[in-house]
Amino acid sequence: MCCNREARHLKYVAAKKIVILKYVAAEKIVVSNML
């Protein structure tokens, strides 16, 4: 039970990091296109 919850939490954190990285990358592309 405890391990399962921990695994789900790690998946959630990883997914959040991926979303943030994608957002940052997209922002960098937009900025470089504007320059």
Helices and strands as residue ranges (DSSP letters): H 2-34
